[in-house]
């Protein structure tokens, strides 16, 4: 019975910490990517003072929406050359998902190690009681 209880604790710690890590990582990654998009947009204004149709709304729509109209996916430089915004939804959600998955794996591994440490502490206490 104790063995099954310890295995369930191990699964609970791994699952709980893995899920918590994934949610935190996805949230932080999404926030950082949004902040980086704002910085890139500001830099775009400094580099291309007279770019036409260079829009923050279009930049974020291109990065996050799969239904972005083609006219919103690019802007025009001073010489009339069409330039596309760099990020796409596939890249954006791919980056967020990758970091969330990696964080979940490390969180689950950490949860497993915590459960094993607690199990070892309980075994030590039981051994000391026997002596």
C-alpha positions in Angstrom: 0.0 0.0 0.0 2.8 2.4 0.9 4.4 1.8 -2.5 1.2 2.6 -4.4 0.7 5.7 -2.2 4.3 6.9 -3.0 3.8 6.3 -6.7 0.6 8.3 -6.6 2.4 11.1 -4.8 5.1 11.0 -7.4 2.6 11.3 -10.2 0.7 14.1 -8.4 3.9 16.1 -7.8 5.1 15.6 -11.4 1.8 16.4 -13.0 1.1 19.4 -10.8 4.5 21.0 -11.1 4.7 20.2 -14.8 1.3 21.8 -15.5 2.1 24.8 -13.3 5.5 25.3 -15.1 3.9 25.0 -18.5 1.2 27.6 -17.8 3.8 30.0 -16.2 6.2 29.6 -19.1 3.6 30.0 -21.8 2.3 33.2 -20.1 5.8 34.7 -19.6 6.9 33.8 -23.1 3.8 35.3 -24.6 4.4 38.5 -22.6 8.0 38.7 -23.6 7.2 38.1 -27.3 4.6 40.9 -27.1 7.1 43.2 -25.5 9.7 42.3 -28.1 7.2 43.1 -30.8 6.6 46.5 -29.4 10.4 47.2 -29.3 10.8 45.9 -32.9 7.9 48.1 -33.9 9.5 51.2 -32.3 12.8 50.3 -33.9 11.0 50.1 -37.3 9.8 53.6 -36.9 13.3 54.8 -36.2 14.8 53.0 -39.2 11.9 53.7 -41.6 10.6 57.2 -40.8 8.4 57.4 -43.8 7.2 53.8 -44.2 3.7 53.7 -45.4 1.1 51.4 -43.8 3.6 50.5 -41.0 1.1 49.7 -38.3 1.3 48.2 -34.8 -2.2 46.7 -35.2 -1.1 45.0 -38.5 2.1 43.8 -36.9 0.3 42.1 -34.1 -2.5 40.9 -36.3 0.1 39.2 -38.6 1.8 37.6 -35.6 -1.3 36.3 -33.8 -4.1 35.8 -36.3 -4.4 33.0 -38.8 -7.0 35.0 -40.7 -5.0 38.1 -41.4 -5.8 39.7 -44.8 -2.9 39.8 -47.2 -2.9 43.6 -47.3 -2.1 43.7 -43.5 0.9 41.3 -43.8 3.2 43.9 -45.3 4.1 47.5 -45.4 5.8 49.7 -48.0 9.2 51.4 -47.7 9.9 54.9 -49.1 10.9 53.5 -52.5 7.6 51.6 -52.8 9.2 48.2 -52.0 6.8 45.8 -50.2 8.2 44.4 -46.9 6.5 41.7 -44.9 6.3 41.7 -41.1 8.6 39.0 -39.8 6.5 37.0 -37.3 3.7 34.7 -38.3 1.2 32.9 -36.1 2.9 29.6 -36.7 6.2 31.0 -35.4 4.6 32.8 -32.5 2.5 29.9 -31.2 5.4 27.5 -32.0 7.8 29.4 -29.8 5.2 29.7 -27.0 4.4 25.9 -27.2 8.0 24.9 -27.4 8.9 26.8 -24.2 5.8 25.6 -22.4 6.6 22.0 -23.3 10.2 22.3 -22.2 9.1 23.9 -19.0 6.5 21.2 -18.4 9.2 18.5 -18.8 11.6 20.2 -16.4 8.7 20.9 -13.9 7.6 17.2 -14.1 11.2 16.1 -13.5 11.5 18.4 -10.6 8.2 17.2 -9.1 9.4 13.6 -9.4 12.7 14.5 -7.6 10.7 16.3 -4.8 8.5 13.2 -4.4 11.5 10.9 -4.2 13.1 13.2 -1.6 10.0 13.2 0.5 9.7 9.4 0.2 13.3 9.0 1.4 12.7 11.3 4.3 9.7 9.2 5.3 11.7 6.0 5.0 14.4 7.5 7.3 11.8 8.5 9.9 10.4 5.0 9.8 13.8 3.5 10.2 14.6 5.7 13.2 11.3 4.8 14.9 12.2 1.1 14.5 15.6 1.6 16.2 
